[in-house]
Amino acid sequence: MVMFLWLVTIISLLSARNISAEFQRFEHPINGDGTLRFLVVGDWGRKGEFNQSRVAFQMGRIGEALDIDFVVSTGDNFYDNGLKGEDDPNFLHSFANIYTANSLRKQWFAVLGNHDYRGDAVAQLSPFLRKIDSRWLCLRSFVVDAEIGELFFVDTTPFVSKYFTKPGHHKYDWRDVLPVNKYTSQLLNDLEGALKESRAKWKIVVGHHPIRSVGHHGDTQELVHRLLPILRANKVDLYVNGHDHCLEHVSDDESTIQFLTSGGGSKAWRGDSDKADSLKFFYDGQGFMYVQLTQSNVEIVFYDVFGRVLHKWTTSKMELDTFM
């Protein structure tokens, strides 16, 4: 009965309609007090190892204290090479059996990372996984409409040319992506159209790869050239990503966009970083991020593997709108 009621709740919260061939829209209500609260974690799926279980424990504890609405995954959901198929036990060992706290038994919205593309990428998108664990929702690109805010999830891996030109010994699952130029161009057109149509107070774009980062991988130049101009033109507030196994906050130097990296879900501490004048916070370690939205304000909090607050940033929509 409990599982049935949970499935009914999920179905009622997630009424989907097509935006285009690439985007679907999922609706999620805000709380009675007008807030929206969620956690963000990335680069996590290692069967509990490399402190994944410890990060999960703190996510559960903080999630309960802050009464979160859902969880966002920024990709690289299953290491080292994604899932082998829909019945891969790694889905249970790295997700269902790790994030067991009651506060994390909410909807998970996930994008694919480059490591996910090294396996059966289509398996992660399959409705079959939702039958195993109804929390799981992973698509290439989609929109979550949460009334005061809209989250636009973008499939960034196909933008990165080196995965095609210099794959090394890795094999990538490019089904439904080729020809890649057509795929990425259509994706950007869909995103631009959805952003222009949005009347949400807050616009948040989620992808796996960073646009701006001082971490190990640094800026993703393909996204700087192709995605960033669209975000700037459509007054996106936050760009949220993983890929770099760290936590960081960088401000854009030509707009009010805040670049937020939450890729500390398991293996971290690479030991290298660059400097940037627009850097507000950098932590080369494990942890996760919390976001709270109201009609007038946004609050960002980064937590480490021990649940300690590392960085907190709050601003008003009015301050962002009048900054430039």
ROZAVEX-568663 format. One record per residue (C-alpha): residue in three letters; z, x, y; residue number from 1. Coordinates in steps of 0.25 Angstrom, whole numbers, plus 5000, padded with zeros to 4 digits. Each point is the difference from the previous one (the first is absolute). Layout:
> rest, z, x, y, nr
> ala, Z, X, Y, NUM
...
// end
This chain:
> rest, z, x, y, nr
> met, 5000, 5000, 5000, 1
> val, 5003, 5011, 5010, 2
> met, 4987, 5007, 4997, 3
> phe, 4993, 4987, 5002, 4
> leu, 5006, 4997, 5013, 5
> trp, 4997, 5014, 5004, 6
> leu, 4985, 4998, 4997, 7
> val, 5000, 4987, 5007, 8
> thr, 5006, 5007, 5012, 9
> ile, 4990, 5011, 5000, 10
> ile, 4988, 4990, 4999, 11
> ser, 5005, 4992, 5012, 12
> leu, 5002, 5013, 5008, 13
> leu, 4987, 5006, 4996, 14
> ser, 4989, 4990, 5003, 15
> ala, 4987, 5008, 5000, 16
> arg, 4987, 4998, 5007, 17
> asn, 4987, 5009, 5001, 18
> ile, 4998, 5007, 5013, 19
> ser, 4988, 5008, 4994, 20
> ala, 4996, 5007, 4988, 21
> glu, 5010, 5010, 5002, 22
> phe, 5012, 4993, 5007, 23
> gln, 5009, 4989, 4995, 24
> arg, 5011, 4993, 5009, 25
> phe, 5014, 4998, 4995, 26
> glu, 5010, 4992, 5008, 27
> his, 5015, 5003, 5000, 28
> pro, 5010, 4993, 5009, 29
> ile, 5009, 5006, 5009, 30
> asn, 5015, 4998, 4999, 31
> gly, 5008, 4989, 5007, 32
> asp, 5005, 5009, 5011, 33
> gly, 4985, 5004, 5003, 34
> thr, 5001, 5014, 4994, 35
> leu, 4992, 5007, 4990, 36
> arg, 5006, 5011, 4992, 37
> phe, 4994, 5009, 4989, 38
> leu, 5001, 5014, 4994, 39
> val, 4988, 5010, 4998, 40
> val, 4999, 5011, 4989, 41
> gly, 4989, 5008, 4995, 42
> asp, 4996, 5011, 4990, 43
> trp, 5011, 4996, 4990, 44
> gly, 4995, 4997, 4986, 45
> arg, 5006, 5011, 4991, 46
> lys, 5008, 4992, 4990, 47
> gly, 5013, 5002, 5008, 48
> glu, 4999, 5015, 5001, 49
> phe, 5000, 5009, 5012, 50
> asn, 5011, 4991, 5006, 51
> gln, 4991, 4987, 4999, 52
> ser, 5012, 4993, 4994, 53
> arg, 5009, 5004, 5011, 54
> val, 4991, 4996, 5011, 55
> ala, 4998, 4987, 4993, 56
> phe, 5016, 4998, 4999, 57
> gln, 5001, 5002, 5015, 58
> met, 4988, 4991, 5003, 59
> gly, 5008, 4989, 4992, 60
> arg, 5013, 5003, 5007, 61
> ile, 4993, 5000, 5014, 62
> gly, 4991, 4988, 4997, 63
> glu, 5012, 4992, 4996, 64
> ala, 5008, 5003, 5013, 65
> leu, 4988, 4997, 5009, 66
> asp, 4995, 4988, 4992, 67
> ile, 4985, 5005, 4999, 68
> asp, 4989, 4991, 4998, 69
> phe, 4990, 5009, 4992, 70
> val, 4996, 5014, 4997, 71
> val, 4988, 5008, 5004, 72
> ser, 4994, 5011, 4991, 73
> thr, 4991, 5010, 5007, 74
> gly, 4994, 5004, 4987, 75
> asp, 5000, 5011, 4990, 76
> asn, 5007, 4990, 4992, 77
> phe, 4999, 5007, 4986, 78
> tyr, 5000, 5015, 4998, 79
> asp, 4993, 5008, 4996, 80
> asn, 4987, 4993, 4997, 81
> gly, 5003, 4985, 5003, 82
> leu, 5000, 4990, 4989, 83
> lys, 4992, 5002, 4987, 84
> gly, 4998, 4985, 4999, 85
> glu, 5006, 4986, 5002, 86
> asp, 5010, 5003, 4988, 87
> asp, 5004, 5014, 5004, 88
> pro, 5015, 5000, 4998, 89
> asn, 5001, 5009, 5013, 90
> phe, 5000, 4987, 5008, 91
> leu, 5013, 4997, 4993, 92
> his, 5006, 5014, 5000, 93
> ser, 4996, 5003, 5015, 94
> phe, 5001, 4986, 5006, 95
> ala, 5006, 4988, 4993, 96
> asn, 5012, 5008, 4994, 97
> ile, 5003, 5008, 5012, 98
> tyr, 5000, 4991, 5012, 99
> thr, 5010, 4990, 4993, 100
> ala, 5010, 4997, 5012, 101
> asn, 5000, 4985, 5003, 102
> ser, 4996, 5003, 5015, 103
> leu, 4987, 5007, 4994, 104
> arg, 4996, 4988, 4992, 105
> lys, 4992, 4995, 5011, 106
> gln, 4985, 5001, 5002, 107
> trp, 4994, 5014, 5000, 108
> phe, 4987, 5002, 5008, 109
> ala, 4993, 5013, 4996, 110
> val, 4988, 5008, 5003, 111
> leu, 4993, 5010, 4991, 112
> gly, 5002, 5015, 5002, 113
> asn, 4991, 5012, 4996, 114
> his, 5008, 5002, 4987, 115
> asp, 4999, 4985, 4997, 116
> tyr, 4984, 5002, 5000, 117
> arg, 5002, 5012, 4990, 118
> gly, 5003, 4989, 4989, 119
> asp, 4996, 4986, 4998, 120
> ala, 5000, 4995, 5014, 121
> val, 4995, 4987, 4997, 122
> ala, 5012, 4998, 4990, 123
> gln, 5010, 5000, 5012, 124
> leu, 4992, 4989, 5007, 125
> ser, 5000, 4991, 4988, 126
> pro, 5008, 4987, 5000, 127
> phe, 5004, 5004, 4986, 128
> leu, 5011, 5009, 5006, 129
> arg, 5006, 4988, 5008, 130
> lys, 5002, 4993, 4986, 131
> ile, 5008, 5012, 4996, 132
> asp, 5008, 5001, 5013, 133
> ser, 4997, 4989, 5011, 134
> arg, 5004, 5009, 5011, 135
> trp, 4988, 5009, 4999, 136
> leu, 4988, 4997, 5009, 137
> cys, 4990, 5012, 5002, 138
> leu, 4986, 4998, 5006, 139
> arg, 4990, 5009, 5006, 140
> ser, 5001, 4994, 5014, 141
> phe, 5007, 4987, 5005, 142
> val, 5009, 4993, 5011, 143
> val, 5014, 4995, 4999, 144
> asp, 5002, 4990, 5011, 145
> ala, 5015, 4999, 5003, 146
> glu, 4999, 4991, 5013, 147
> ile, 5005, 5010, 5010, 148
> gly, 4993, 5012, 4994, 149
> glu, 4988, 5003, 4991, 150
> leu, 4999, 5011, 4991, 151
> phe, 4986, 5005, 4997, 152
> phe, 4999, 5008, 4987, 153
> val, 4989, 5010, 5000, 154
> asp, 4994, 5008, 4988, 155
> thr, 4999, 5014, 5006, 156
> thr, 4997, 5008, 4988, 157
> pro, 4985, 4998, 5000, 158
> phe, 4999, 5005, 5014, 159
> val, 5004, 5014, 4996, 160
> ser, 4988, 5008, 4997, 161
> lys, 5006, 5011, 4992, 162
> tyr, 5003, 4991, 4988, 163
> phe, 4985, 4998, 4999, 164
> thr, 4995, 5014, 5003, 165
> lys, 5011, 5009, 4994, 166
> pro, 5007, 4991, 4990, 167
> gly, 5004, 5013, 4992, 168
> his, 5005, 4996, 4986, 169
> his, 5004, 4986, 5004, 170
> lys, 4992, 4988, 4997, 171
> tyr, 5000, 4988, 5009, 172
> asp, 4998, 4985, 4997, 173
> trp, 4990, 4996, 5011, 174
> arg, 4996, 4987, 4993, 175
> asp, 4997, 4989, 5011, 176
> val, 5000, 5011, 5011, 177
> leu, 4986, 5006, 4998, 178
> pro, 4992, 5002, 5009, 179
> val, 5012, 5005, 5007, 180
> asn, 4993, 5000, 5014, 181
> lys, 4997, 4985, 4999, 182
> tyr, 5014, 4997, 4995, 183
> thr, 5008, 5008, 5011, 184
> ser, 4991, 4994, 5011, 185
> gln, 5002, 4986, 4995, 186
> leu, 5015, 5002, 4999, 187
> leu, 5000, 5005, 5014, 188
> asn, 4992, 4988, 5005, 189
> asp, 5009, 4990, 4992, 190
> leu, 5013, 5007, 5006, 191
> glu, 4994, 5000, 5014, 192
> gly, 4997, 4985, 4999, 193
> ala, 5014, 4997, 4994, 194
> leu, 5007, 5008, 5011, 195
> lys, 4991, 4993, 5011, 196
> glu, 5003, 4986, 4995, 197
> ser, 5015, 5003, 4998, 198
> arg, 5010, 4993, 5010, 199
> ala, 5012, 5006, 4994, 200
> lys, 5011, 5006, 5009, 201
> trp, 5000, 5013, 4992, 202
> lys, 4988, 5007, 4993, 203
> ile, 5003, 5010, 4989, 204
> val, 4990, 5007, 4992, 205
> val, 5004, 5006, 4986, 206
> gly, 4992, 5011, 4993, 207
> his, 5003, 5011, 4990, 208
> his, 4994, 5012, 5008, 209
> pro, 5006, 5004, 5014, 210
> ile, 4992, 5000, 5013, 211
> arg, 5010, 5009, 5007, 212
> ser, 5010, 5009, 4992, 213
> val, 5007, 5013, 5001, 214
> gly, 5003, 5000, 4985, 215
> his, 4993, 5008, 4989, 216
> his, 4987, 4992, 5000, 217
> gly, 4999, 4998, 5015, 218
> asp, 4990, 4991, 5008, 219
> thr, 4990, 4993, 4991, 220
> gln, 4987, 5004, 5009, 221
> glu, 4992, 4989, 4994, 222
> leu, 5010, 4989, 5004, 223
> val, 5002, 5007, 5014, 224
> his, 4985, 4998, 5002, 225
> arg, 4997, 4987, 4994, 226
> leu, 5013, 4992, 4999, 227
> leu, 5008, 5004, 5012, 228
> pro, 4990, 4995, 5011, 229
> ile, 5001, 4986, 4994, 230
> leu, 5015, 5000, 5000, 231
> arg, 5001, 5005, 5014, 232
> ala, 4989, 4989, 5005, 233
> asn, 5008, 4989, 4993, 234
> lys, 5014, 5004, 5005, 235
> val, 5006, 5003, 4987, 236
> asp, 5015, 5003, 5001, 237
> leu, 5003, 5008, 4987, 238
> tyr, 4992, 5007, 4990, 239
> val, 5008, 5002, 4987, 240
> asn, 4996, 5010, 4989, 241
> gly, 5005, 5009, 4989, 242
> his, 4992, 5012, 4993, 243
> asp, 5009, 5010, 5007, 244
> his, 5013, 5001, 4992, 245
> cys, 5009, 4999, 5012, 246
> leu, 5005, 4991, 5011, 247
> glu, 4994, 5001, 5014, 248
> his, 4998, 4993, 5013, 249
> val, 4988, 5004, 5009, 250
> ser, 4996, 4993, 5013, 251
> asp, 4985, 4999, 5004, 252
> asp, 4996, 5008, 5012, 253
> glu, 4990, 4990, 5005, 254
> ser, 5006, 4986, 4996, 255
> thr, 5013, 4994, 4997, 256
> ile, 4998, 5001, 4984, 257
> gln, 5011, 5006, 4993, 258
> phe, 4997, 5008, 4987, 259
> leu, 5010, 4998, 4989, 260
> thr, 5000, 5008, 4987, 261
> ser, 5009, 4995, 4989, 262
> gly, 4995, 5008, 4988, 263
> gly, 5014, 5005, 4995, 264
> gly, 5001, 4991, 4988, 265
> ser, 5002, 5011, 4990, 266
> lys, 4995, 5014, 5000, 267
> ala, 5001, 5007, 5013, 268
> trp, 5005, 5012, 5008, 269
> arg, 4986, 5008, 5001, 270
> gly, 5006, 5009, 5010, 271
> asp, 4989, 5000, 5010, 272
> ser, 4997, 4993, 5013, 273
> asp, 4993, 5002, 5013, 274
> lys, 5005, 4996, 5014, 275
> ala, 4995, 4990, 5010, 276
> asp, 5004, 4996, 5014, 277
> ser, 5000, 4985, 4996, 278
> leu, 5009, 5002, 4988, 279
> lys, 5013, 4992, 5001, 280
> phe, 5005, 5002, 4986, 281
> phe, 4997, 5008, 4987, 282
> tyr, 5008, 5001, 4987, 283
> asp, 4994, 5008, 4989, 284
> gly, 5008, 4993, 4989, 285
> gln, 5002, 4987, 4992, 286
> gly, 5003, 4986, 5006, 287
> phe, 4994, 4987, 5005, 288
> met, 4998, 4992, 5013, 289
> tyr, 5005, 4987, 5005, 290
> val, 4992, 4991, 5010, 291
> gln, 5006, 4988, 5007, 292
> leu, 4991, 4991, 5009, 293
> thr, 5004, 4990, 5010, 294
> gln, 4992, 4993, 5011, 295
> ser, 5004, 5010, 5010, 296
> asn, 5004, 5013, 4992, 297
> val, 4997, 5009, 4989, 298
> glu, 5010, 5009, 4993, 299
> ile, 4997, 5012, 4991, 300
> val, 5010, 5007, 4992, 301
> phe, 4998, 5011, 4990, 302
> tyr, 5010, 5003, 4989, 303
> asp, 5002, 5012, 4990, 304
> val, 5003, 5000, 4986, 305
> phe, 5015, 4998, 5002, 306
> gly, 4998, 4988, 5009, 307
> arg, 5003, 5007, 5013, 308
> val, 4993, 4996, 5013, 309
> leu, 4991, 5012, 5004, 310
> his, 4992, 4994, 5011, 311
> lys, 5000, 4986, 5008, 312
> trp, 4990, 4996, 5010, 313
> thr, 5000, 4986, 5007, 314
> thr, 4991, 4995, 5011, 315
> ser, 4995, 4987, 5006, 316
> lys, 4987, 4994, 5000, 317
> met, 5000, 5000, 5015, 318
> glu, 5002, 5015, 5001, 319
> leu, 4989, 5002, 4990, 320
> asp, 4990, 4991, 5008, 321
> thr, 5003, 5006, 5013, 322
> phe, 5001, 5015, 4996, 323
> met, 4985, 5003, 5002, 324
// end
